[in-house]
Amino acid sequence: MRPLLLKEFTASSCIGKGVAATLESLLEQRSGLKNCDFETVDIKTHIGEVTGVDDARLPENLYKFECRNNRLAELALQQDGFFEAVQQAAERWGRRRVGVFLGTSTAGILQTELAYRERDPVSGALPSSFEYGSTHNSFSVADYIRQRCRLEGPAVAVSCACASSAKVFGSARRAIEAGLIDAALVGGVDSLCLTTLYGFHSLQLSSPSPCRPFDVARDGISIGEAAAFALLERVPDDLDGDSVLLLGVGESSDAYHMSAPHPEGLGARRAMQAALAAAMLEPGDIDYINLHGTGTPSNDRSESQAVTGVFGPTTPCSSTKGATGHTLGAAGALEAVITALAIKHGLMPGGVHTTKVDPTLTAHYIRDNRRAPVARVLSNSFGFGGTNCSLIFGRAG
């Protein structure tokens, strides 16, 4: 595939709003996880909540989109001058030539959960103020961002569990290569809600402690929320050598099980191999791997086998979910931004909360930060139902 330029990027999660705060947390190996105190949830677990979401305000003309998920999207849109960068891209390419490709898992489902508390006691009808289409609907956040940024190109919402906002990079790439658009706003937004907190608890997948990926005593995930965006464009002739490029996208669907990965990481392995092939790279060309690394016994074991099968036991790798929590449909985009920061600042982030790496896992998991030149990074995102995506990013120079 032809490389694409990450013209701009931003992320907001529990470790910080904007790239400066995110980088600072990574450098200090600081976690944003805390005891769950969200809404009425009564579960012993930890969450990654973004501060200030309830204070974010949508423009009056877009009030029908009012929900936590879209407030989080608006909050992130205002970081790092990203909104202004999108406007500049629209002026440069034309508003019909900039697309929107966003991933989400549960979108604004919290708005539906809140509406159910106000059902008519006799008829059971939901309140008349409830707007399903512009809140709970998976397309809501893509529609909101398109209207908020006054873009007129194609708008797509991808909702395929935890690989959603990694796969949007592939969708945008195909649209650009097909000549449908010249630039794309890509990313992901997922916010805390009762459905995911109680849902993962019912599956016995959530940990009562902050999650500890690849730890010998790992016992589940910590759910977080995040919004992350990037602006993808064709590579210009006058490219800055410090720029970050999307070099490869690899996707697979093994459909092994609805909620468990293939025990030998078959789908994960195929996604990584496809990404390498798309980037025309060999395994030895990758300096660092950002793992999906959720902290569940089966996921980490499966991914370790897949990584070792493709890269061998020496490529440094880690998961940043011990810091951010698992942000579900936003994880791919959030970790793409973290990957870009790793490349720009020569950083391999150590795995927060992991105290003793499981000796039976053969991947080279690092617990402490490493400062070294990082030219190419592979980032993994795997989801329920066997939907897998691996992205490769690299330094232009």
C-alpha positions as CSV (number, residue, x, y, z in Angstrom):
1,M,0.0,0.0,0.0
2,R,1.0,3.6,-0.5
3,P,1.9,5.3,2.9
4,L,-0.4,8.0,4.3
5,L,0.6,10.9,6.4
6,L,-0.7,11.4,9.9
7,K,-1.1,15.2,9.3
8,E,-2.4,15.8,12.9
9,F,-3.5,13.7,15.8
10,T,-5.0,14.0,19.3
11,A,-6.2,11.8,22.1
12,S,-8.1,12.2,25.4
13,S,-8.3,9.4,27.9
14,C,-8.0,9.0,31.7
15,I,-4.2,9.7,31.4
16,G,-4.7,13.1,29.9
17,K,-6.5,15.4,27.5
18,G,-4.3,16.1,24.4
19,V,-1.0,14.7,23.3
20,A,1.2,16.7,25.8
21,A,-0.6,15.3,28.8
22,T,-0.7,11.9,27.3
23,L,3.0,11.9,26.7
24,E,3.8,13.1,30.1
25,S,1.8,10.3,31.7
26,L,3.5,7.7,29.5
27,L,6.9,9.1,30.4
28,E,6.0,9.0,34.1
29,Q,4.4,5.6,33.8
30,R,1.3,7.0,35.4
31,S,-2.0,5.2,35.4
32,G,-5.4,6.9,35.2
33,L,-7.3,3.9,36.6
34,K,-9.4,4.4,39.8
35,N,-12.0,2.6,41.8
36,C,-15.3,2.4,39.9
37,D,-17.7,5.2,41.0
38,F,-19.5,5.7,37.7
39,E,-23.2,6.4,37.9
40,T,-25.1,3.7,39.9
41,V,-22.6,0.9,39.1
42,D,-22.0,-1.4,42.1
43,I,-19.1,-3.6,41.0
44,K,-15.7,-3.9,42.5
45,T,-13.6,-3.0,39.6
46,H,-11.4,-0.1,38.2
47,I,-12.3,2.3,35.5
48,G,-10.5,4.9,33.3
49,E,-12.8,7.9,33.3
50,V,-12.0,11.1,31.4
51,T,-12.3,14.2,33.5
52,G,-14.4,17.1,32.3
53,V,-16.8,15.1,30.0
54,D,-19.9,16.3,31.9
55,D,-18.8,19.9,31.5
56,A,-18.3,19.6,27.7
57,R,-21.0,21.4,25.7
58,L,-22.2,20.8,22.2
59,P,-23.2,23.7,19.9
60,E,-26.8,24.7,20.3
61,N,-27.6,23.8,16.7
62,L,-26.4,20.2,17.3
63,Y,-28.2,19.7,20.7
64,K,-30.0,16.6,19.3
65,F,-26.7,14.8,19.6
66,E,-26.4,15.5,23.3
67,C,-25.0,12.4,25.1
68,R,-21.9,11.4,27.0
69,N,-20.2,9.8,23.9
70,N,-20.6,13.0,21.8
71,R,-19.6,15.2,24.6
72,L,-16.4,13.2,24.9
73,A,-15.9,13.5,21.1
74,E,-16.4,17.3,21.4
75,L,-13.9,17.5,24.3
76,A,-11.2,15.7,22.3
77,L,-12.0,17.6,19.1
78,Q,-10.9,20.8,20.9
79,Q,-7.5,19.5,22.0
80,D,-4.2,20.2,20.1
81,G,-5.8,22.5,17.6
82,F,-7.3,19.5,15.9
83,F,-10.6,21.1,15.0
84,E,-8.7,24.0,13.3
85,A,-6.5,21.5,11.5
86,V,-9.6,19.8,10.1
87,Q,-11.0,23.2,8.9
88,Q,-7.7,23.9,7.2
89,A,-7.8,20.5,5.4
90,A,-11.4,21.2,4.3
91,E,-10.3,24.5,2.8
92,R,-7.3,22.9,1.1
93,W,-9.1,19.9,-0.3
94,G,-12.7,20.9,-0.4
95,R,-15.3,19.9,2.1
96,R,-16.6,17.1,-0.2
97,R,-13.1,15.6,-0.4
98,V,-12.7,15.0,3.3
99,G,-14.3,11.9,4.8
100,V,-15.1,10.8,8.3
101,F,-14.3,7.3,9.5
102,L,-15.0,6.6,13.2
103,G,-15.1,3.5,15.3
104,T,-17.2,3.0,18.4
105,S,-18.5,0.0,20.3
106,T,-21.5,1.2,22.4
107,A,-21.8,4.8,21.1
108,G,-24.3,6.7,23.2
109,I,-26.0,3.7,24.8
110,L,-25.8,5.5,28.2
111,Q,-28.5,7.9,26.9
112,T,-30.8,4.9,26.4
113,E,-30.0,3.6,29.9
114,L,-30.8,7.0,31.4
115,A,-34.0,7.2,29.3
116,Y,-35.2,3.8,30.7
117,R,-35.2,5.3,34.2
118,E,-37.8,7.8,33.0
119,R,-40.2,5.4,31.3
120,D,-43.9,6.1,31.7
121,P,-45.0,4.0,34.7
122,V,-48.2,3.0,32.9
123,S,-47.4,2.6,29.2
124,G,-43.7,2.0,29.6
125,A,-43.0,4.6,26.9
126,L,-39.6,6.3,26.8
127,P,-39.5,10.1,27.4
128,S,-40.3,12.2,24.3
129,S,-37.0,14.0,24.7
130,F,-35.1,10.8,24.0
131,E,-33.3,10.8,20.6
132,Y,-32.2,7.3,19.7
133,G,-30.9,8.1,16.2
134,S,-28.6,10.9,17.2
135,T,-27.3,9.4,20.4
136,H,-27.5,5.6,20.9
137,N,-27.2,4.8,17.2
138,S,-23.7,3.7,16.2
139,F,-23.6,6.3,13.4
140,S,-24.3,9.1,15.9
141,V,-20.7,10.1,16.6
142,A,-19.7,10.0,12.9
143,D,-22.7,12.1,12.0
144,Y,-22.0,14.5,14.8
145,I,-18.3,15.0,13.9
146,R,-19.2,15.4,10.2
147,Q,-21.8,18.1,11.0
148,R,-19.6,19.7,13.7
149,C,-16.7,20.1,11.3
150,R,-19.0,20.9,8.4
151,L,-17.6,18.1,6.2
152,E,-19.5,16.8,3.2
153,G,-17.5,13.7,2.3
154,P,-18.6,10.2,3.1
155,A,-19.1,9.4,6.8
156,V,-18.7,5.9,8.1
157,A,-19.1,4.4,11.5
158,V,-17.4,1.1,12.1
159,S,-18.6,-1.0,15.1
160,C,-16.8,-4.3,15.3
161,A,-16.0,-4.5,19.0
162,C,-12.5,-3.6,20.2
163,A,-10.9,-3.5,16.7
164,S,-13.4,-0.8,15.5
165,S,-11.1,2.3,15.5
166,A,-8.2,0.4,14.1
167,K,-10.2,-0.8,11.2
168,V,-11.2,2.8,10.3
169,F,-7.6,3.4,9.1
170,G,-8.1,0.6,6.6
171,S,-11.5,2.0,5.5
172,A,-10.1,5.5,5.0
173,R,-7.0,4.2,3.2
174,R,-9.2,2.4,0.7
175,A,-11.4,5.4,0.1
176,I,-8.3,7.6,-0.5
177,E,-6.7,5.1,-2.8
178,A,-10.0,4.7,-4.8
179,G,-9.9,8.5,-5.4
180,L,-13.2,9.1,-3.5
181,I,-11.6,11.5,-1.1
182,D,-8.2,13.3,-0.6
183,A,-8.2,13.3,3.2
184,A,-9.9,11.6,6.1
185,L,-10.7,12.3,9.7
186,V,-10.3,8.9,11.4
187,G,-10.5,7.9,15.0
188,G,-12.7,6.3,17.7
189,V,-14.9,7.3,20.6
190,D,-16.3,5.1,23.3
191,S,-17.6,6.2,26.7
192,L,-18.4,4.6,30.0
193,C,-21.8,3.1,30.4
194,L,-23.6,0.5,32.5
195,T,-23.9,-2.0,29.7
196,T,-20.2,-2.6,29.3
197,L,-19.4,-2.4,33.0
198,Y,-22.0,-4.9,34.0
199,G,-21.6,-6.9,30.8
200,F,-17.9,-7.6,31.1
201,H,-18.5,-8.3,34.8
202,S,-21.1,-10.9,33.9
203,L,-18.6,-12.5,31.5
204,Q,-16.1,-12.7,34.4
205,L,-13.7,-10.7,32.4
206,S,-13.3,-7.6,34.6
207,S,-10.6,-7.4,37.3
208,P,-11.3,-6.1,40.8
209,S,-7.8,-4.5,40.7
210,P,-6.2,-2.2,38.0
211,C,-5.6,-4.5,35.1
212,R,-2.1,-5.9,34.7
213,P,-1.4,-7.2,31.2
214,F,1.0,-10.2,30.8
215,D,1.3,-10.4,34.6
216,V,1.5,-13.9,36.1
217,A,-1.5,-13.0,38.3
218,R,-3.5,-11.2,35.6
219,D,-7.2,-11.6,36.1
220,G,-9.2,-9.4,33.8
221,I,-9.7,-6.0,32.2
222,S,-10.3,-2.5,33.4
223,I,-12.8,-0.6,31.3
224,G,-11.9,2.9,30.2
225,E,-13.2,5.6,27.9
226,A,-11.4,7.7,25.3
227,A,-11.7,9.7,22.1
228,A,-8.8,9.9,19.6
229,F,-8.6,11.4,16.2
230,A,-6.1,11.6,13.3
231,L,-6.1,13.4,10.0
232,L,-4.9,11.2,7.2
233,E,-3.7,12.6,3.9
234,R,-1.6,11.6,0.9
235,V,2.1,12.0,1.5
236,P,3.3,15.4,0.1
237,D,6.4,15.9,-1.9
238,D,7.9,18.3,0.8
239,L,7.5,15.8,3.6
240,D,9.1,16.6,7.0
241,G,11.4,13.9,8.1
242,D,9.9,13.9,11.6
243,S,6.5,13.1,10.3
244,V,4.6,9.9,11.1
245,L,3.3,7.7,8.3
246,L,0.7,4.9,8.2
247,L,2.7,2.2,6.5
248,G,0.6,-0.9,6.7
249,V,-2.9,-2.2,7.6
250,G,-3.6,-5.9,8.2
251,E,-7.1,-7.3,8.9
252,S,-8.4,-10.7,9.5
253,S,-11.6,-12.4,10.9
254,D,-11.1,-15.9,12.3
255,A,-14.6,-16.1,13.9
256,Y,-13.2,-18.7,16.3
257,H,-15.5,-17.8,19.2
258,M,-17.9,-14.9,20.1
259,S,-15.9,-13.8,23.2
260,A,-12.6,-15.8,23.3
261,P,-9.5,-15.5,21.0
262,H,-8.2,-18.4,19.0
263,P,-6.0,-20.3,21.5
264,E,-2.9,-20.1,19.2
265,G,-3.6,-16.6,18.0
266,L,-4.4,-17.6,14.4
267,G,-6.4,-14.5,13.5
268,A,-4.0,-12.2,15.3
269,R,-1.1,-13.8,13.5
270,R,-2.8,-13.4,10.1
271,A,-3.5,-9.7,10.8
272,M,0.1,-9.0,11.7
273,Q,1.4,-10.8,8.7
274,A,-1.0,-8.9,6.4
275,A,0.2,-5.6,7.9
276,L,3.8,-6.5,7.2
277,A,3.0,-7.5,3.7
278,A,1.1,-4.2,3.0
279,A,4.0,-2.2,4.3
280,M,6.5,-4.4,2.4
281,L,8.4,-5.0,5.7
282,E,10.0,-7.9,7.4
283,P,9.4,-8.8,11.1
284,G,12.9,-7.6,11.9
285,D,12.0,-4.1,10.7
286,I,9.6,-3.5,13.6
287,D,11.2,-1.8,16.6
288,Y,8.4,-2.1,19.1
289,I,4.9,-3.7,19.3
290,N,2.0,-2.0,21.0
291,L,0.0,-5.1,22.1
292,H,-3.7,-5.4,22.4
293,G,-2.8,-6.8,25.9
294,T,-6.1,-6.7,27.8
295,G,-5.0,-8.5,30.9
296,T,-7.2,-11.5,30.6
297,P,-5.5,-14.9,30.9
298,S,-6.6,-16.2,27.5
299,N,-6.1,-13.0,25.4
300,D,-2.6,-12.4,26.6
301,R,-1.6,-16.0,26.1
302,S,-3.1,-16.1,22.6
303,E,-1.5,-12.8,21.6
304,S,1.9,-13.8,23.0
305,Q,1.9,-16.9,20.9
306,A,0.9,-15.0,17.8
307,V,3.6,-12.3,18.3
308,T,6.3,-14.9,19.0
309,G,5.2,-16.9,15.9
310,V,5.7,-13.9,13.7
311,F,8.4,-11.8,15.3
312,G,10.2,-14.3,17.6
313,P,11.0,-13.7,21.3
314,T,13.1,-10.6,21.0
315,T,11.0,-7.7,19.7
316,P,10.1,-5.4,22.6
317,C,6.4,-5.1,23.3
318,S,4.0,-3.9,25.9
319,S,0.4,-3.0,26.6
320,T,-0.6,0.6,27.6
321,K,-4.0,-0.6,28.9
322,G,-2.6,-0.8,32.4
323,A,-2.5,3.0,32.2
324,T,-5.6,3.8,30.1
325,G,-7.8,0.8,30.7
326,H,-9.4,-0.9,27.8
327,T,-11.3,1.8,25.9
328,L,-13.1,-0.8,23.7
329,G,-14.1,0.8,20.4
330,A,-11.7,3.7,20.9
331,A,-8.7,1.5,21.8
332,G,-7.3,1.2,18.2
333,A,-7.3,5.0,17.6
334,L,-6.0,5.8,21.1
335,E,-3.1,3.4,20.8
336,A,-2.4,4.6,17.2
337,V,-1.9,8.1,18.8
338,I,0.3,6.5,21.5
339,T,2.2,4.7,18.8
340,A,2.8,8.0,16.9
341,L,4.1,9.6,20.2
342,A,6.4,6.6,20.7
343,I,7.9,7.2,17.2
344,K,8.2,11.0,17.5
345,H,9.8,10.8,21.0
346,G,11.8,7.6,20.9
347,L,9.8,5.9,23.6
348,M,8.8,2.3,24.2
349,P,6.2,2.6,27.0
350,G,6.6,0.1,29.8
351,G,3.6,-1.9,31.0
352,V,2.0,-0.1,34.0
353,H,0.8,-2.3,36.9
354,T,2.5,-5.4,35.6
355,T,4.8,-6.5,38.4
356,K,5.9,-10.0,37.4
357,V,5.7,-11.0,33.8
358,D,4.2,-14.5,33.3
359,P,7.3,-16.7,32.5
360,T,5.1,-18.9,30.3
361,L,4.5,-16.1,27.8
362,T,7.2,-16.0,25.3
363,A,6.8,-12.5,23.9
364,H,9.5,-9.9,25.1
365,Y,7.2,-7.9,27.4
366,I,8.8,-4.8,28.9
367,R,7.8,-3.3,32.3
368,D,9.9,-0.2,32.2
369,N,10.2,2.6,29.7
370,R,12.9,2.4,27.1
371,R,14.3,5.5,25.4
372,A,15.7,4.6,22.0
373,P,15.1,5.5,18.3
374,V,11.8,4.0,17.2
375,A,11.4,4.0,13.4
376,R,8.6,1.5,13.0
377,V,5.9,0.3,15.3
378,L,3.1,-2.3,15.0
379,S,-0.1,-1.8,17.0
380,N,-2.6,-4.6,17.6
381,S,-6.4,-4.3,18.1
382,F,-8.5,-7.5,18.5
383,G,-12.2,-7.8,19.2
384,F,-15.0,-10.1,20.1
385,G,-16.0,-12.5,17.3
386,G,-12.5,-12.8,16.0
387,T,-12.2,-9.4,14.3
388,N,-8.5,-8.4,14.2
389,C,-6.6,-5.4,12.9
390,S,-2.9,-4.6,13.0
391,L,-1.5,-1.2,12.0
392,I,2.1,-0.3,11.2
393,F,3.3,3.3,11.6
394,G,6.8,4.7,10.9
395,R,8.9,7.7,10.9
396,A,9.2,9.5,7.5
397,G,12.9,10.2,7.7
